[in-house]
Amino acid sequence: MLVYYKSRLISFRNAFAGIGYVLRTQKNSWIHTAVTIFVLVTSFWLKLPTTHWAILILTISIVWVAEMINTSIETLIDLLSPQYHPAAKIGKDVSAGAVLIAAIFSVIVGVLVLGIPLIQKLSTLAVSR
């Protein structure tokens, strides 16, 4: 039983190491981090309903998962094909495209979920001045 828990702890340690690697090495992860913090703080400030929180958290997680899978794919391609190869380029471009699609649609979701409540809150603040 102890071996089972020890192997689970090792799995979590490895997963956190992977997250740390992405944060240390991927420039776009800092953009994702900044946007994630902005969206979460803004959502808290707006006191969004639970369903809106669920939508935003799901959307944020999709972007992060796409970024991490992209990093994995690019790293494996670099290992398997250190020299330029057209198929390696396609693999890297497609995985980067997946992150781009996730990011674009997350912005759309963010505008749909945050847009009206944010405009209402800002207009209320402007009127109260």
C-alpha positions as CSV (number, residue, x, y, z in Angstrom):
1,M,0.0,0.0,0.0
2,L,2.9,2.4,0.9
3,V,4.5,1.7,-2.5
4,Y,1.2,2.7,-4.2
5,Y,1.2,6.1,-2.4
6,K,4.9,6.6,-3.1
7,S,4.4,6.1,-6.8
8,R,1.4,8.5,-6.8
9,L,3.6,11.1,-5.1
10,I,6.3,10.6,-7.7
11,S,3.7,11.0,-10.5
12,F,2.6,14.3,-9.0
13,R,6.2,15.4,-8.6
14,N,6.9,14.6,-12.3
15,A,3.7,16.4,-13.4
16,F,4.7,19.5,-11.4
17,A,8.2,19.3,-13.0
18,G,6.5,19.3,-16.4
19,I,4.5,22.4,-15.5
20,G,7.6,24.1,-14.2
21,Y,9.5,23.2,-17.4
22,V,6.7,24.9,-19.5
23,L,6.7,28.0,-17.3
24,R,10.5,28.3,-17.5
25,T,11.1,27.6,-21.2
26,Q,8.0,28.7,-23.1
27,K,7.6,32.4,-23.7
28,N,3.9,32.1,-24.5
29,S,3.3,30.5,-21.1
30,W,3.9,33.9,-19.5
31,I,1.2,35.4,-21.7
32,H,-1.1,32.6,-20.7
33,T,-0.2,33.2,-17.1
34,A,-0.9,36.9,-17.2
35,V,-4.2,36.4,-19.1
36,T,-5.2,33.6,-16.6
37,I,-4.6,35.9,-13.6
38,F,-6.4,38.8,-15.3
39,V,-9.5,36.7,-16.1
40,L,-9.6,35.1,-12.6
41,V,-9.2,38.4,-10.8
42,T,-11.7,40.1,-13.0
43,S,-14.2,37.2,-12.6
44,F,-13.8,37.5,-8.8
45,W,-14.3,41.3,-8.9
46,L,-17.4,40.9,-11.1
47,K,-18.8,38.2,-8.7
48,L,-19.7,36.0,-11.7
49,P,-22.1,33.1,-11.2
50,T,-20.7,29.6,-10.8
51,T,-21.7,28.6,-14.4
52,H,-19.6,31.5,-15.8
53,W,-16.7,30.5,-13.6
54,A,-17.0,26.9,-14.9
55,I,-16.9,28.0,-18.5
56,L,-13.9,30.3,-17.9
57,I,-11.9,27.7,-16.0
58,L,-12.6,25.0,-18.6
59,T,-11.6,27.4,-21.4
60,I,-8.4,28.4,-19.5
61,S,-7.5,24.8,-18.9
62,I,-7.9,24.0,-22.6
63,V,-5.4,26.7,-23.6
64,W,-2.9,25.4,-20.9
65,V,-3.3,21.8,-22.0
66,A,-2.8,22.8,-25.6
67,E,0.3,24.7,-24.7
68,M,1.7,21.7,-22.8
69,I,0.9,19.2,-25.5
70,N,2.5,21.6,-28.0
71,T,5.7,21.8,-25.9
72,S,5.7,17.9,-25.6
73,I,5.3,17.5,-29.3
74,E,8.0,20.1,-30.2
75,T,10.5,18.6,-27.7
76,L,9.9,15.0,-29.0
77,I,10.3,16.2,-32.6
78,D,13.6,18.0,-31.7
79,L,14.8,14.7,-30.2
80,L,13.7,12.5,-33.0
81,S,14.6,14.8,-35.9
82,P,17.4,17.2,-34.9
83,Q,17.9,18.1,-38.6
84,Y,15.3,19.9,-40.6
85,H,12.7,17.7,-42.0
86,P,9.4,18.8,-43.7
87,A,7.4,16.3,-41.7
88,A,8.9,17.6,-38.4
89,K,8.0,21.1,-39.5
90,I,4.4,20.0,-40.2
91,G,4.2,18.4,-36.7
92,K,5.4,21.5,-35.0
93,D,3.3,23.8,-37.0
94,V,0.1,21.8,-36.4
95,S,0.7,21.6,-32.7
96,A,1.4,25.4,-32.6
97,G,-1.8,25.9,-34.6
98,A,-3.8,24.0,-32.0
99,V,-2.6,26.4,-29.3
100,L,-3.4,29.3,-31.5
101,I,-7.0,28.0,-32.1
102,A,-7.4,27.4,-28.4
103,A,-6.2,30.9,-27.6
104,I,-8.4,32.6,-30.2
105,F,-11.5,30.8,-29.1
106,S,-10.7,31.4,-25.4
107,V,-10.6,35.2,-26.1
108,I,-14.0,34.9,-27.8
109,V,-15.4,33.0,-24.8
110,G,-13.8,35.5,-22.4
111,V,-15.5,38.4,-24.2
112,L,-18.8,36.6,-24.3
113,V,-18.7,35.8,-20.6
114,L,-16.9,38.8,-19.2
115,G,-18.0,41.5,-21.7
116,I,-21.4,42.6,-20.5
117,P,-20.8,42.2,-16.7
118,L,-17.5,44.2,-17.1
119,I,-19.2,47.0,-19.1
120,Q,-22.0,47.2,-16.5
121,K,-19.5,47.3,-13.6
122,L,-17.3,49.9,-15.3
123,S,-20.3,52.1,-16.2
124,T,-21.6,51.8,-12.6
125,L,-18.2,53.0,-11.3
126,A,-18.2,55.9,-13.8
127,V,-21.7,57.0,-12.8
128,S,-20.9,56.9,-9.1
129,R,-18.0,59.3,-9.5
